[in-house]
Amino acid sequence: KQEVTQIPAALSVPEGENLVLNCSFTDSAIYNLQWFRQDPGKGLTSLLLIQSSQREQTSGRLNASLDKSSGRSTLYIAASQPGDSATYLCAVRLGGATNKLIFGTGTLLAVQP
Amino acid sequence: EAEVAQSPRYKITEKSQAVAFWCDPISGHATLYWYRQILGQGPELLVQFQDESVVDDSQLPKDRFSAERLKGVDSTLKIQPAELGDSAMYLCASSLGTSGFYNEQFFGPGTRLTVL
């Protein structure tokens, strides 16, 4: 059974700091991996999607890497801002007809001004 | 920009009552998903539709939950009777399909359910 773990569960950093969020998964047979942002009481906003054949994806100040063989992904946020404060979730997509997403429990990020 | 619509955004009900949530996916998206997210946890898939057919409902508590997508467009998720443990965020998502580059899921704003 695929399990997704995110460390740390919570993180507080001062504005301007670079930071890394970690995601690990137990079964390397994934189709792709996606990072989401969730603001309190809101839905999910997709940040980056990495296909299983890719090593990394970049969007602005965000960079996500994927090492499928070791079951790890990282989300790097450069020059953090208070507006980056949110919960960050990673999810792996299983193959097959269901296209099912298995989510981690998230990392709650607070960027202090 | 096309978005997944959900209503209501918030619902408060008493246990043993019936509740229903509605989702309208992005136009043209054949696949629709309902997820449940308990506070402090990641979302968990309840049911997945491909057009009007159920593809996966293995985690749907079928004794009290039901879902339908009669015309293969919008969908309704119902709980009857609601229990205290059903308090959660219910998220709807849609995707063009399930294979290749068409499988990215787009999420709606969710319905926050509180059962008293």
gemmi code that builds the backbone of each chain (N, CA, C; Angstrom):
import gemmi

chains = {
    "A": [
        ("LYS", (0.847, -1.190, 0.000), (0.000, 0.000, 0.000), (0.889, 1.249, 0.000)),
        ("GLN", (0.594, 2.160, -0.905), (1.381, 3.384, -1.021), (1.124, 4.291, 0.159)),
        ("GLU", (2.218, 4.761, 0.803), (2.110, 5.726, 1.882), (2.997, 6.916, 1.563)),
        ("VAL", (2.471, 8.100, 1.846), (3.188, 9.342, 1.562), (3.400, 10.089, 2.876)),
        ("THR", (4.652, 10.489, 3.117), (5.003, 11.153, 4.365), (5.648, 12.490, 4.063)),
        ("GLN", (5.279, 13.512, 4.839), (5.873, 14.823, 4.649), (6.532, 15.286, 5.948)),
        ("ILE", (7.744, 15.753, 5.793), (8.519, 16.254, 6.921), (9.148, 17.587, 6.537)),
        ("PRO", (9.102, 18.626, 7.440), (8.465, 18.560, 8.755), (6.951, 18.777, 8.662)),
        ("ALA", (6.248, 18.543, 9.768), (4.810, 18.784, 9.783), (4.517, 20.276, 9.822)),
        ("ALA", (5.419, 21.036, 10.437), (5.258, 22.486, 10.517), (6.628, 23.133, 10.469)),
        ("LEU", (6.651, 24.341, 9.911), (7.912, 25.048, 9.724), (7.657, 26.541, 9.807)),
        ("SER", (8.496, 27.243, 10.559), (8.392, 28.694, 10.662), (9.746, 29.294, 10.310)),
        ("VAL", (9.747, 30.217, 9.371), (11.005, 30.819, 8.905), (10.828, 32.324, 8.788)),
        ("PRO", (11.931, 33.070, 8.873), (11.833, 34.520, 8.644), (11.773, 34.815, 7.157)),
        ("GLU", (11.153, 35.922, 6.830), (11.019, 36.341, 5.443), (12.387, 36.411, 4.764)),
        ("GLY", (12.435, 35.968, 3.515), (13.660, 36.047, 2.739), (14.486, 34.774, 2.754)),
        ("GLU", (14.165, 33.874, 3.676), (14.952, 32.637, 3.782), (14.551, 31.648, 2.687)),
        ("ASN", (15.544, 30.892, 2.206), (15.267, 29.777, 1.296), (14.910, 28.551, 2.133)),
        ("LEU", (13.987, 27.724, 1.660), (13.583, 26.579, 2.460), (13.269, 25.372, 1.582)),
        ("VAL", (13.296, 24.202, 2.221), (13.034, 22.940, 1.530), (11.989, 22.150, 2.291)),
        ("LEU", (10.995, 21.693, 1.570), (9.977, 20.793, 2.124), (10.204, 19.409, 1.540)),
        ("ASN", (10.021, 18.400, 2.374), (10.318, 17.035, 1.963), (9.076, 16.173, 1.865)),
        ("CYS", (9.106, 15.271, 0.902), (8.022, 14.320, 0.688), (8.657, 12.968, 0.358)),
        ("SER", (8.201, 11.913, 1.024), (8.698, 10.578, 0.705), (7.519, 9.634, 0.483)),
        ("PHE", (7.731, 8.638, -0.370), (6.676, 7.686, -0.677), (7.270, 6.282, -0.699)),
        ("THR", (6.454, 5.295, -0.366), (6.975, 3.951, -0.121), (7.075, 3.092, -1.378)),
        ("ASP", (6.263, 3.355, -2.377), (6.261, 2.548, -3.589), (6.691, 3.413, -4.766)),
        ("SER", (7.796, 3.061, -5.404), (8.339, 3.896, -6.479), (7.565, 3.778, -7.787)),
        ("ALA", (6.578, 2.883, -7.844), (5.803, 2.696, -9.084), (4.714, 3.752, -9.185)),
        ("ILE", (5.132, 4.997, -9.355), (4.180, 6.090, -9.468), (4.153, 6.596, -10.899)),
        ("TYR", (3.051, 7.250, -11.250), (2.924, 7.830, -12.591), (3.510, 9.230, -12.604)),
        ("ASN", (3.169, 10.009, -11.591), (3.767, 11.331, -11.412), (3.548, 11.809, -9.985)),
        ("LEU", (4.088, 12.973, -9.661), (3.978, 13.550, -8.324), (3.606, 15.020, -8.468)),
        ("GLN", (2.738, 15.463, -7.587), (2.242, 16.828, -7.679), (2.370, 17.511, -6.322)),
        ("TRP", (2.735, 18.778, -6.336), (2.764, 19.611, -5.143), (1.599, 20.595, -5.212)),
        ("PHE", (0.885, 20.714, -4.071), (-0.242, 21.615, -3.966), (-0.020, 22.591, -2.818)),
        ("ARG", (-0.710, 23.711, -2.927), (-0.775, 24.669, -1.832), (-2.231, 24.738, -1.363)),
        ("GLN", (-2.427, 24.820, -0.033), (-3.768, 24.952, 0.513), (-3.768, 26.047, 1.570)),
        ("ASP", (-4.537, 27.100, 1.323), (-4.725, 28.153, 2.298), (-5.807, 27.717, 3.284)),
        ("PRO", (-5.809, 28.261, 4.496), (-6.749, 27.803, 5.528), (-8.198, 27.817, 5.052)),
        ("GLY", (-8.877, 26.692, 5.175), (-10.285, 26.585, 4.816), (-10.569, 26.641, 3.328)),
        ("LYS", (-9.550, 26.521, 2.522), (-9.718, 26.637, 1.063), (-9.420, 25.312, 0.355)),
        ("GLY", (-9.639, 25.326, -0.955), (-9.314, 24.164, -1.764), (-7.833, 24.100, -2.084)),
        ("LEU", (-7.476, 23.221, -3.002), (-6.080, 22.994, -3.359), (-5.713, 23.727, -4.639)),
        ("THR", (-4.546, 24.341, -4.621), (-4.004, 24.984, -5.815), (-2.773, 24.206, -6.253)),
        ("SER", (-2.766, 23.742, -7.488), (-1.623, 22.990, -7.993), (-0.445, 23.924, -8.219)),
        ("LEU", (0.711, 23.505, -7.724), (1.932, 24.296, -7.887), (2.821, 23.731, -8.998)),
        ("LEU", (3.136, 22.462, -8.881), (4.044, 21.823, -9.830), (3.654, 20.363, -9.977)),
        ("LEU", (3.779, 19.841, -11.193), (3.543, 18.434, -11.469), (4.790, 17.887, -12.150)),
        ("ILE", (5.337, 16.796, -11.597), (6.532, 16.171, -12.172), (6.151, 14.782, -12.661)),
        ("GLN", (6.358, 14.532, -13.938), (6.110, 13.198, -14.476), (7.205, 12.254, -13.967)),
        ("SER", (6.915, 10.972, -13.947), (7.860, 9.998, -13.385), (9.180, 9.963, -14.143)),
        ("SER", (9.171, 10.398, -15.399), (10.386, 10.389, -16.213), (11.220, 11.660, -16.047)),
        ("GLN", (10.683, 12.622, -15.297), (11.376, 13.896, -15.105), (12.115, 13.919, -13.774)),
        ("ARG", (13.099, 14.817, -13.678), (13.867, 14.958, -12.440), (13.449, 16.198, -11.657)),
        ("GLU", (13.017, 17.246, -12.379), (12.606, 18.444, -11.675), (11.724, 19.318, -12.542)),
        ("GLN", (11.011, 20.234, -11.848), (10.174, 21.228, -12.504), (10.340, 22.542, -11.751)),
        ("THR", (10.288, 23.629, -12.501), (10.458, 24.950, -11.899), (9.316, 25.860, -12.304)),
        ("SER", (8.890, 26.702, -11.329), (7.902, 27.723, -11.619), (8.199, 28.909, -10.705)),
        ("GLY", (8.741, 29.963, -11.292), (9.070, 31.140, -10.496), (10.063, 30.822, -9.400)),
        ("ARG", (9.683, 31.095, -8.148), (10.564, 30.844, -7.002), (10.493, 29.398, -6.504)),
        ("LEU", (9.705, 28.575, -7.153), (9.522, 27.192, -6.724), (10.280, 26.232, -7.636)),
        ("ASN", (10.904, 25.249, -6.999), (11.559, 24.189, -7.747), (11.269, 22.871, -7.049)),
        ("ALA", (10.735, 21.917, -7.790), (10.442, 20.604, -7.232), (11.323, 19.564, -7.911)),
        ("SER", (11.868, 18.661, -7.116), (12.683, 17.585, -7.661), (12.034, 16.247, -7.343)),
        ("LEU", (12.385, 15.254, -8.129), (11.848, 13.910, -7.925), (12.950, 12.883, -8.113)),
        ("ASP", (13.130, 12.028, -7.105), (14.019, 10.887, -7.204), (13.159, 9.653, -6.963)),
        ("LYS", (12.659, 9.081, -8.057), (11.688, 8.007, -7.941), (12.294, 6.761, -7.307)),
        ("SER", (13.545, 6.497, -7.635), (14.161, 5.269, -7.129), (14.296, 5.272, -5.615)),
        ("SER", (14.528, 6.444, -5.036), (14.651, 6.528, -3.580), (13.345, 6.911, -2.911)),
        ("GLY", (12.317, 7.185, -3.704), (11.008, 7.532, -3.147), (10.988, 8.885, -2.464)),
        ("ARG", (11.629, 9.880, -3.087), (11.702, 11.189, -2.450), (11.426, 12.310, -3.444)),
        ("SER", (10.831, 13.376, -2.906), (10.663, 14.613, -3.649), (10.899, 15.772, -2.699)),
        ("THR", (11.427, 16.862, -3.235), (11.599, 18.059, -2.431), (10.979, 19.243, -3.152)),
        ("LEU", (10.450, 20.170, -2.378), (9.953, 21.439, -2.900), (10.828, 22.533, -2.298)),
        ("TYR", (11.531, 23.247, -3.170), (12.427, 24.321, -2.774), (11.724, 25.650, -3.041)),
        ("ILE", (11.657, 26.486, -1.995), (11.070, 27.818, -2.137), (12.175, 28.834, -1.886)),
        ("ALA", (12.451, 29.649, -2.874), (13.503, 30.650, -2.766), (12.922, 31.969, -2.258)),
        ("ALA", (13.721, 32.650, -1.462), (13.376, 34.005, -1.001), (11.939, 34.066, -0.502)),
        ("SER", (11.650, 33.321, 0.541), (10.274, 33.171, 1.025), (9.659, 34.521, 1.410)),
        ("GLN", (8.327, 34.584, 1.241), (7.555, 35.785, 1.534), (6.398, 35.432, 2.466)),
        ("PRO", (5.895, 36.401, 3.239), (4.743, 36.095, 4.108), (3.565, 35.503, 3.341)),
        ("GLY", (3.380, 35.886, 2.091), (2.305, 35.343, 1.270), (2.473, 33.878, 0.928)),
        ("ASP", (3.642, 33.317, 1.195), (3.860, 31.888, 0.967), (3.303, 31.049, 2.118)),
        ("SER", (2.883, 31.696, 3.196), (2.358, 30.975, 4.350), (1.099, 30.200, 3.953)),
        ("ALA", (1.140, 28.894, 4.150), (0.046, 28.000, 3.747), (0.462, 26.576, 4.124)),
        ("THR", (-0.424, 25.630, 3.845), (-0.061, 24.220, 3.963), (0.311, 23.705, 2.576)),
        ("TYR", (1.416, 22.987, 2.514), (1.911, 22.437, 1.257), (1.742, 20.914, 1.297)),
        ("LEU", (1.044, 20.396, 0.298), (0.750, 18.965, 0.216), (1.424, 18.366, -1.011)),
        ("CYS", (1.990, 17.196, -0.841), (2.446, 16.465, -2.018), (1.529, 15.261, -2.219)),
        ("ALA", (1.391, 14.852, -3.452), (0.539, 13.722, -3.783), (1.168, 12.928, -4.915)),
        ("VAL", (1.115, 11.604, -4.796), (1.603, 10.749, -5.874), (0.407, 10.162, -6.609)),
        ("ARG", (0.571, 10.028, -7.901), (-0.507, 9.475, -8.722), (-0.178, 8.033, -9.065)),
        ("LEU", (-1.074, 7.147, -8.721), (-0.901, 5.747, -9.063), (-1.273, 5.546, -10.523)),
        ("GLY", (-0.709, 4.578, -11.154), (-1.038, 4.302, -12.537), (-2.356, 3.573, -12.661)),
        ("GLY", (-2.711, 3.196, -13.853), (-3.931, 2.437, -14.064), (-5.130, 3.329, -14.306)),
        ("ALA", (-6.274, 2.723, -14.390), (-7.484, 3.432, -14.781), (-7.972, 4.423, -13.728)),
        ("THR", (-7.628, 4.184, -12.453), (-8.203, 5.040, -11.429), (-7.566, 6.416, -11.359)),
        ("ASN", (-6.327, 6.556, -11.791), (-5.687, 7.866, -11.735), (-5.735, 8.442, -10.323)),
        ("LYS", (-5.615, 7.579, -9.334), (-5.836, 7.969, -7.950), (-4.665, 8.761, -7.403)),
        ("LEU", (-4.954, 9.807, -6.616), (-3.933, 10.582, -5.923), (-3.861, 10.119, -4.478)),
        ("ILE", (-2.642, 9.864, -4.004), (-2.409, 9.561, -2.595), (-1.654, 10.739, -2.001)),
        ("PHE", (-2.263, 11.369, -0.999), (-1.716, 12.590, -0.432), (-0.912, 12.318, 0.836)),
        ("GLY", (0.079, 13.193, 1.070), (0.707, 13.261, 2.369), (-0.144, 14.112, 3.300)),
        ("THR", (0.293, 14.253, 4.549), (-0.477, 15.015, 5.530), (-0.139, 16.499, 5.511)),
        ("GLY", (0.864, 16.890, 4.728), (1.147, 18.298, 4.545), (2.190, 18.876, 5.487)),
        ("THR", (2.757, 20.000, 5.060), (3.652, 20.808, 5.888), (3.045, 22.192, 6.015)),
        ("LEU", (2.814, 22.610, 7.253), (2.252, 23.940, 7.512), (3.408, 24.929, 7.605)),
        ("LEU", (3.464, 25.858, 6.654), (4.558, 26.827, 6.574), (4.083, 28.198, 7.028)),
        ("ALA", (4.860, 28.795, 7.905), (4.611, 30.179, 8.339), (5.864, 30.985, 8.045)),
        ("VAL", (5.724, 32.033, 7.253), (6.837, 32.914, 6.937), (6.629, 34.209, 7.708)),
        ("GLN", (7.536, 34.477, 8.618), (7.393, 35.635, 9.501), (7.965, 36.888, 8.849)),
        ("PRO", (7.196, 37.995, 8.853), (7.693, 39.244, 8.244), (8.785, 39.888, 9.081)),
    ],
    "B": [
        ("GLU", (-10.944, 32.202, -16.505), (-10.281, 30.890, -16.382), (-11.286, 29.873, -15.859)),
        ("ALA", (-11.333, 28.697, -16.462), (-12.270, 27.664, -16.064), (-11.918, 27.145, -14.679)),
        ("GLU", (-12.957, 26.911, -13.862), (-12.755, 26.439, -12.503), (-13.789, 25.369, -12.176)),
        ("VAL", (-13.458, 24.578, -11.162), (-14.409, 23.627, -10.614), (-15.267, 24.372, -9.592)),
        ("ALA", (-16.581, 24.260, -9.727), (-17.484, 24.953, -8.817), (-18.076, 23.964, -7.821)),
        ("GLN", (-18.197, 24.407, -6.565), (-18.820, 23.574, -5.539), (-19.795, 24.430, -4.723)),
        ("SER", (-20.860, 23.782, -4.270), (-21.766, 24.469, -3.355), (-22.439, 23.442, -2.460)),
        ("PRO", (-22.819, 23.839, -1.220), (-22.484, 25.122, -0.624), (-21.016, 25.165, -0.216)),
        ("ARG", (-20.526, 26.300, 0.172), (-19.155, 26.399, 0.660), (-19.061, 25.931, 2.104)),
        ("TYR", (-20.115, 26.165, 2.856), (-20.158, 25.756, 4.251), (-21.521, 25.131, 4.545)),
        ("LYS", (-21.496, 24.098, 5.400), (-22.751, 23.447, 5.780), (-22.633, 22.997, 7.227)),
        ("ILE", (-23.607, 23.409, 8.043), (-23.688, 22.951, 9.420), (-24.968, 22.148, 9.542)),
        ("THR", (-24.875, 20.955, 10.095), (-26.042, 20.118, 10.242), (-25.974, 19.356, 11.552)),
        ("GLU", (-27.086, 18.824, 11.951), (-27.104, 17.997, 13.149), (-26.973, 16.530, 12.732)),
        ("LYS", (-26.409, 15.749, 13.635), (-26.267, 14.318, 13.323), (-27.640, 13.717, 13.063)),
        ("SER", (-27.636, 12.742, 12.204), (-28.799, 12.000, 11.715), (-29.544, 12.716, 10.594)),
        ("GLN", (-29.152, 13.960, 10.302), (-29.768, 14.659, 9.178), (-29.092, 14.257, 7.870)),
        ("ALA", (-29.780, 14.581, 6.773), (-29.223, 14.333, 5.443), (-28.587, 15.604, 4.904)),
        ("VAL", (-27.458, 15.444, 4.203), (-26.799, 16.589, 3.574), (-26.413, 16.204, 2.148)),
        ("ALA", (-26.316, 17.225, 1.303), (-25.922, 16.986, -0.089), (-24.993, 18.082, -0.545)),
        ("PHE", (-24.000, 17.685, -1.340), (-23.024, 18.628, -1.881), (-23.063, 18.513, -3.402)),
        ("TRP", (-22.828, 19.645, -4.042), (-22.892, 19.678, -5.503), (-21.561, 20.110, -6.084)),
        ("CYS", (-21.212, 19.557, -7.233), (-19.964, 19.890, -7.911), (-20.197, 20.018, -9.409)),
        ("ASP", (-19.676, 21.091, -9.995), (-19.716, 21.271, -11.444), (-18.278, 21.309, -11.945)),
        ("PRO", (-17.833, 20.309, -12.678), (-16.422, 20.259, -13.099), (-16.134, 21.256, -14.217)),
        ("ILE", (-14.883, 21.364, -14.558), (-14.482, 22.190, -15.687), (-15.114, 21.602, -16.949)),
        ("SER", (-15.634, 22.468, -17.801), (-16.313, 22.017, -19.007), (-15.415, 21.114, -19.850)),
        ("GLY", (-15.959, 19.973, -20.235), (-15.212, 19.049, -21.075), (-14.421, 18.004, -20.308)),
        ("HIS", (-14.358, 18.140, -18.982), (-13.625, 17.154, -18.179), (-14.485, 15.918, -17.967)),
        ("ALA", (-13.953, 14.788, -18.413), (-14.720, 13.548, -18.345), (-14.631, 12.867, -16.983)),
        ("THR", (-13.564, 13.156, -16.251), (-13.338, 12.457, -14.985), (-13.584, 13.402, -13.817)),
        ("LEU", (-14.340, 12.919, -12.852), (-14.690, 13.725, -11.678), (-14.379, 12.920, -10.433)),
        ("TYR", (-13.847, 13.602, -9.412), (-13.411, 12.953, -8.172), (-14.027, 13.684, -6.968)),
        ("TRP", (-14.404, 12.923, -5.961), (-14.772, 13.465, -4.656), (-13.740, 12.981, -3.637)),
        ("TYR", (-13.176, 13.947, -2.900), (-12.224, 13.642, -1.833), (-12.787, 14.146, -0.503)),
        ("ARG", (-12.382, 13.504, 0.578), (-12.694, 13.966, 1.931), (-11.380, 14.290, 2.631)),
        ("GLN", (-11.347, 15.460, 3.263), (-10.142, 15.868, 3.980), (-10.501, 16.185, 5.429)),
        ("ILE", (-10.071, 15.318, 6.323), (-10.251, 15.551, 7.749), (-9.183, 16.535, 8.204)),
        ("LEU", (-9.532, 17.390, 9.148), (-8.619, 18.445, 9.605), (-7.261, 17.871, 9.993)),
        ("GLY", (-6.205, 18.446, 9.424), (-4.852, 18.012, 9.742), (-4.351, 16.844, 8.922)),
        ("GLN", (-5.175, 16.360, 8.000), (-4.776, 15.242, 7.161), (-4.836, 15.624, 5.687)),
        ("GLY", (-4.280, 14.777, 4.844), (-4.392, 14.989, 3.412), (-5.721, 14.472, 2.899)),
        ("PRO", (-6.158, 14.924, 1.743), (-7.413, 14.433, 1.164), (-7.336, 12.939, 0.843)),
        ("GLU", (-8.483, 12.292, 0.948), (-8.590, 10.872, 0.613), (-9.715, 10.699, -0.402)),
        ("LEU", (-9.441, 9.937, -1.455), (-10.434, 9.746, -2.510), (-11.624, 8.940, -1.997)),
        ("LEU", (-12.830, 9.479, -2.218), (-14.058, 8.747, -1.883), (-14.610, 8.019, -3.105)),
        ("VAL", (-14.699, 8.741, -4.220), (-15.302, 8.163, -5.415), (-14.768, 8.872, -6.646)),
        ("GLN", (-14.638, 8.109, -7.726), (-14.178, 8.642, -9.004), (-15.148, 8.225, -10.096)),
        ("PHE", (-15.533, 9.189, -10.930), (-16.417, 8.938, -12.068), (-15.654, 9.123, -13.382)),
        ("GLN", (-15.934, 8.274, -14.325), (-15.523, 8.480, -15.706), (-16.830, 8.640, -16.469)),
        ("ASP", (-17.071, 9.865, -16.948), (-18.391, 10.214, -17.479), (-19.428, 9.911, -16.392)),
        ("GLU", (-20.428, 9.095, -16.675), (-21.447, 8.851, -15.652), (-21.193, 7.572, -14.862)),
        ("SER", (-20.107, 6.877, -15.159), (-19.832, 5.588, -14.519), (-18.841, 5.733, -13.369)),
        ("VAL", (-19.086, 4.959, -12.298), (-18.166, 4.919, -11.167), (-16.959, 4.048, -11.508)),
        ("VAL", (-15.760, 4.601, -11.359), (-14.524, 3.866, -11.620), (-13.951, 3.302, -10.318)),
        ("ASP", (-14.055, 4.078, -9.241), (-13.493, 3.660, -7.953), (-14.335, 4.250, -6.837)),
        ("ASP", (-14.942, 3.416, -6.051), (-15.659, 3.867, -4.849), (-15.277, 2.993, -3.669)),
        ("SER", (-14.053, 2.494, -3.693), (-13.613, 1.547, -2.674), (-13.553, 2.157, -1.273)),
        ("GLN", (-13.369, 3.458, -1.157), (-13.286, 4.117, 0.146), (-14.567, 4.860, 0.510)),
        ("LEU", (-15.612, 4.679, -0.249), (-16.885, 5.353, 0.031), (-17.695, 4.515, 1.023)),
        ("PRO", (-18.049, 5.091, 2.181), (-18.881, 4.344, 3.162), (-20.299, 4.203, 2.620)),
        ("LYS", (-20.547, 3.133, 1.938), (-21.770, 3.000, 1.148), (-23.031, 2.843, 1.988)),
        ("ASP", (-22.877, 2.594, 3.281), (-24.077, 2.495, 4.102), (-24.720, 3.854, 4.302)),
        ("ARG", (-23.936, 4.932, 4.174), (-24.512, 6.252, 4.410), (-24.193, 7.265, 3.308)),
        ("PHE", (-23.197, 6.987, 2.492), (-22.785, 7.907, 1.431), (-23.270, 7.390, 0.078)),
        ("SER", (-23.688, 8.332, -0.766), (-24.000, 7.989, -2.149), (-23.538, 9.125, -3.046)),
        ("ALA", (-23.206, 8.778, -4.281), (-22.757, 9.787, -5.238), (-23.327, 9.447, -6.597)),
        ("GLU", (-23.659, 10.493, -7.345), (-24.171, 10.270, -8.683), (-23.694, 11.361, -9.628)),
        ("ARG", (-23.649, 10.965, -10.896), (-23.268, 11.906, -11.957), (-24.097, 11.501, -13.177)),
        ("LEU", (-25.387, 11.803, -13.084), (-26.378, 11.207, -13.978), (-26.122, 11.497, -15.455)),
        ("LYS", (-25.763, 12.718, -15.797), (-25.582, 13.070, -17.206), (-24.115, 13.199, -17.573)),
        ("GLY", (-23.268, 12.737, -16.667), (-21.836, 12.798, -16.948), (-21.262, 14.189, -16.885)),
        ("VAL", (-21.985, 15.114, -16.231), (-21.446, 16.477, -16.120), (-21.289, 16.787, -14.635)),
        ("ASP", (-22.326, 17.414, -14.017), (-22.208, 17.747, -12.611), (-22.517, 16.531, -11.747)),
        ("SER", (-22.189, 16.664, -10.470), (-22.289, 15.515, -9.573), (-22.806, 15.951, -8.213)),
        ("THR", (-23.452, 15.013, -7.522), (-23.941, 15.240, -6.171), (-23.425, 14.145, -5.250)),
        ("LEU", (-22.939, 14.542, -4.088), (-22.520, 13.620, -3.035), (-23.484, 13.791, -1.861)),
        ("LYS", (-24.053, 12.700, -1.400), (-25.034, 12.761, -0.326), (-24.586, 11.930, 0.871)),
        ("ILE", (-24.928, 12.412, 2.046), (-24.681, 11.679, 3.285), (-26.014, 11.579, 4.026)),
        ("GLN", (-26.406, 10.345, 4.359), (-27.650, 10.151, 5.107), (-27.595, 8.850, 5.875)),
        ("PRO", (-27.613, 8.892, 7.213), (-27.618, 10.072, 8.068), (-26.199, 10.550, 8.373)),
        ("ALA", (-26.039, 11.839, 8.600), (-24.720, 12.365, 8.944), (-24.337, 11.966, 10.362)),
        ("GLU", (-23.052, 11.718, 10.565), (-22.509, 11.386, 11.874), (-21.438, 12.413, 12.240)),
        ("LEU", (-21.130, 12.477, 13.534), (-20.161, 13.464, 14.010), (-18.825, 13.325, 13.275)),
        ("GLY", (-18.426, 12.099, 13.000), (-17.146, 11.837, 12.343), (-17.098, 12.247, 10.881)),
        ("ASP", (-18.233, 12.680, 10.330), (-18.255, 13.131, 8.936), (-17.817, 14.582, 8.785)),
        ("SER", (-17.617, 15.277, 9.897), (-17.149, 16.659, 9.834), (-15.795, 16.694, 9.135)),
        ("ALA", (-15.733, 17.431, 8.043), (-14.527, 17.437, 7.204), (-14.730, 18.431, 6.069)),
        ("MET", (-13.681, 18.590, 5.254), (-13.778, 19.348, 4.012), (-14.006, 18.329, 2.887)),
        ("TYR", (-15.002, 18.581, 2.059), (-15.283, 17.704, 0.929), (-14.863, 18.440, -0.348)),
        ("LEU", (-13.903, 17.863, -1.024), (-13.304, 18.489, -2.197), (-13.703, 17.743, -3.464)),
        ("CYS", (-14.027, 18.500, -4.479), (-14.316, 17.932, -5.794), (-13.180, 18.319, -6.731)),
        ("ALA", (-12.811, 17.421, -7.614), (-11.767, 17.693, -8.598), (-12.209, 17.110, -9.942)),
        ("SER", (-11.614, 17.620, -11.007), (-11.901, 17.055, -12.324), (-10.645, 17.017, -13.172)),
        ("SER", (-10.654, 16.153, -14.168), (-9.549, 16.072, -15.119), (-10.116, 15.717, -16.489)),
        ("LEU", (-9.359, 16.033, -17.538), (-9.803, 15.712, -18.891), (-10.020, 14.222, -19.036)),
        ("GLY", (-9.096, 13.451, -18.507), (-9.171, 12.004, -18.587), (-8.303, 11.413, -17.517)),
        ("THR", (-7.808, 10.218, -17.768), (-7.005, 9.547, -16.756), (-5.660, 9.077, -17.278)),
        ("SER", (-5.332, 9.359, -18.524), (-4.076, 8.850, -19.051), (-3.224, 9.979, -19.599)),
        ("GLY", (-1.930, 9.720, -19.667), (-0.988, 10.654, -20.247), (-1.042, 12.020, -19.613)),
        ("PHE", (-0.965, 13.053, -20.425), (-0.936, 14.419, -19.924), (-2.327, 14.947, -19.596)),
        ("TYR", (-3.346, 14.112, -19.770), (-4.708, 14.570, -19.521), (-5.163, 14.284, -18.102)),
        ("ASN", (-4.253, 13.771, -17.271), (-4.715, 13.306, -15.978), (-4.530, 14.296, -14.840)),
        ("GLU", (-4.072, 15.536, -15.123), (-3.900, 16.487, -14.041), (-5.259, 16.849, -13.476)),
        ("GLN", (-5.362, 16.782, -12.144), (-6.626, 17.069, -11.475), (-6.653, 18.524, -11.017)),
        ("PHE", (-7.800, 19.172, -11.217), (-8.011, 20.545, -10.796), (-9.099, 20.532, -9.718)),
        ("PHE", (-8.821, 21.216, -8.617), (-9.690, 21.148, -7.449), (-10.586, 22.368, -7.312)),
        ("GLY", (-11.777, 22.121, -6.764), (-12.685, 23.182, -6.411), (-12.372, 23.738, -5.034)),
        ("PRO", (-13.144, 24.737, -4.573), (-12.879, 25.379, -3.283), (-13.287, 24.546, -2.078)),
        ("GLY", (-14.076, 23.500, -2.294), (-14.465, 22.619, -1.201), (-15.729, 23.051, -0.490)),
        ("THR", (-16.328, 22.084, 0.210), (-17.460, 22.335, 1.106), (-17.032, 21.908, 2.507)),
        ("ARG", (-17.085, 22.860, 3.430), (-16.726, 22.544, 4.823), (-17.988, 22.096, 5.549)),
        ("LEU", (-18.003, 20.821, 5.984), (-19.157, 20.265, 6.695), (-18.856, 20.165, 8.180)),
        ("THR", (-19.774, 20.691, 8.989), (-19.696, 20.541, 10.440), (-20.964, 19.826, 10.898)),
        ("VAL", (-20.784, 18.710, 11.591), (-21.913, 17.936, 12.113), (-21.949, 18.111, 13.622)),
        ("LEU", (-23.075, 18.621, 14.133), (-23.220, 18.886, 15.574), (-23.983, 17.777, 16.265)),
    ],
}
model = gemmi.Model(1)
for chain_id, residues in chains.items():
    chain = gemmi.Chain(chain_id)
    for i, (resn, *xyz) in enumerate(residues, 1):
        res = gemmi.Residue()
        res.name, res.seqid = resn, gemmi.SeqId(i, " ")
        for name, pos in zip(("N", "CA", "C"), xyz):
            atom = gemmi.Atom()
            atom.name, atom.element = name, gemmi.Element(name[0])
            atom.pos, atom.b_iso = gemmi.Position(*pos), 0.0
            res.add_atom(atom)
        chain.add_residue(res)
    model.add_chain(chain)
structure = gemmi.Structure()
structure.add_model(model)
structure.setup_entities()
